[in-house]
Amino acid sequence: MKIIITGAPGTGKTSIINHLNKKGYKCVKEGTRSILNTYISKNSNIKSWKEIPDFSELIFKYREKEVLKTRDSITFFDRSIIDTYCYMKMEKMKIPDKFTLSIHKNKYHKKVFYTPMWEEIYKIDNERKEGIREAIKIEKNIIEIYSSFSYEMIMIPKSSIKKRMNFIFNNLH
């Protein structure tokens, strides 16, 4: 079972994934920060993912590789290949047909859990540059795109990480 946790930036996805990982569940990290930091360390003049050639392709390939190697066990994903599609669409980038084909081929659990915009925990940092308005736009786009690929979007309530994790388990079936 491949379970996605998605949502706008800064809404607690990674905190949930880290908690699940500590509890012994198999989890796949988002990958964006790692790829961005690696690229920036090699090219100090780069300040944003938007300046990196083929960044979306790098992220898509990373996420696709992770979903392809997942077999028969419950795995939680901090974002998915569909998120890359969402960001590309928002940026009005050309989306390669192979991305769409991969999304149709590589299926996740039909219920996708998303963390809603939560201003009280939102923080901008070195990699997260989006303001609240842009984050709200991202959330709306994510819900719309996932739904267009026939996934059922389930909003995780704003509460403690433990309660959020329990909510996910209680709503898997």
N, C-alpha and C positions, 0 to 999 in steps of 0.2 A: 504494500500500500504506500503510495507516494503522496504525501500530504503537504500542500503548499500553505505557507503563512506569508501573506503579502500585505501591502498597504502603502500609504504615503511614507516618505522618509520621516524618521524621528517619532514613530508611533509605538515603538516597543517590540517590533518583530524580532530583532536580534536578541533582546533580553529574554524573550520566550524561548527562542532556539537555544540559547546558552543554558537556560534552566533545564530544558528537555535533555540536552547533552549531559549535563551534570547528573541527571537521573538515569543515565545509561541508554537513552534512546539514540538511534542513529540519526544524525543531523548533517545537512549540507549547508555550509555557510554561503552567504550571498556572493562573495567573491569580488565584488566591485572595489571595495577598499583595498584589498590585497593587490589586485591588478593595477589600480590607480597608483598606489604607493610605490610599487615596483617600477612602474613606468616613470614616475616623477623622480625617483632616486637615480635613474639612468639619464634623465633629461631634465635638469634642474630649472630650465626655462618654462616648463609646462606647469600651469597652475590649475587647470580644470580638465575634466574628462572631455569637454567639448573641443579641446585643443589637440586631443590624441587621435591621430588617423586610425580609422577602423576600430575605435574603442567598442562600439556596439557589437561588432563582429567578434572581438575578443571575449566579451562578456557572454554573448550568445553561445559561442563554442565551449566556453567553460561550463555553462549551465547545461548545455546539451550533453556534454561528456558525462557530467554528474548524473543526469537522469538515465542515460544509457547504461551506466554501470550499476545502477540500483536494481537489485533482484529480490524477489520473495520476502523481504523483510519490511517492517514499518520504517519508513524514512521520512523525516521532516525536512522541508526545503525552505530556506530563507530566500524567498522569491523564486522565480522560475524563468524558463525561456520566454514565457508569455509577457513577463515584466519588461524584458528587453524590447519586445515588439511594441509594448505600450509606450515606452520612452521614445522609441524611434518615431512612432506615429505622432506623438506630441511635438517632437522637434521637426516634423514634416520631412523626415528622411525617407529615402527610397528603401522599402523593405524587400529584401531579396525573396523570391519565390521559395527558395530552399528553407527559409525561416518559417514561412507559413506551412509548408509541407511537414517540417519537423514538428511543429505544434500539433498538427492533426495526427501525426504518427505516434508521437511520444506522449501518451496519456498519463495524467495524474488522477488522484482520487477526485470523484465528481464534485465533492464539496471542497471549496477553497475558503480558507479562513483569512479574514483581513482585519487588521488593526485600524480602527477609525482615527481620524485626526483628533489629537488630544493636545491642545495648546499648553496645558500645564506641564507636560513632560518634553515638549518639543525644544530642541536646542540646535543652533547652527554651529558647525565646527569646521575644521580644515577641509574635510571632504564634502560635508553636507552644507551646501550654500543656498538651498532653496528657502525662500521666506514662507510664511504661513499661507499666503494666497496661492503661491505656486504649489505648495504641498496639497492644498485642498483640490486644486485642479488635477494634480497627479492622482489623488484618490478617486475622483470622479472618473477619470480616464481608465484607471485600473479596473474598476467595477464594470464599466461599460465593455471594455475589451474582453475580459474574462467571460462575461455573460454572453458575448457574441460567439465565443468558442464553446458555448453550452455548459459552462461550469456554474454551479450553484454557489453564490457568494454568501458567506455566513460572517456576520459582523461579531467580532470578539468584544465582549463588554469591557469598558474601562474599569479595571479593578487590579488587584494584586497579581503578580506574575503567577503565583500558585493557582489563584481562581481562574485566571485566563487559560492556563494549561488544562485545568479540570474541565472548563467549558469546552475546549477542543475535544477532549476524550469523550465527553458526554454527548457530543453532537456528530460523531463520526459515522454513525449508522443511520 
